[in-house]
Amino acid sequence: MNSTQEENDTVEIADEIFNYLSEHTKQMDSLEGIAKWLKQHGYPVGLEDTERALEYLKGPGLVIESPGRHGTTVYKSAYTSTGES
């Protein structure tokens, strides 16, 4: 796969993650949980693909990374249900 295709795939996966988290502002999940959710919705992605998409979203501050239970990291929307960050 060339880098342009990889970038396009990353943006597509990131859009799907962002849309879900934006609609469910109280939701948060781990890298593994998000990858599983994506697979259940027809995206044949692995952890690396999911992590790349989350990094893409973290850059402009669209997604927040937080410590979760048992030493895991969880991700959630940077926006509240009122649209404020």
Secondary structure as UniProt FT lines:
FT   HELIX           3..23
FT   TURN            25..26
FT   STRAND          28..30
FT   HELIX           31..40
FT   TURN            41..42
FT   HELIX           47..58
FT   TURN            59..61
FT   STRAND          63..67
FT   HELIX           69..71
FT   STRAND          73..77
FT   TURN            81..82
//
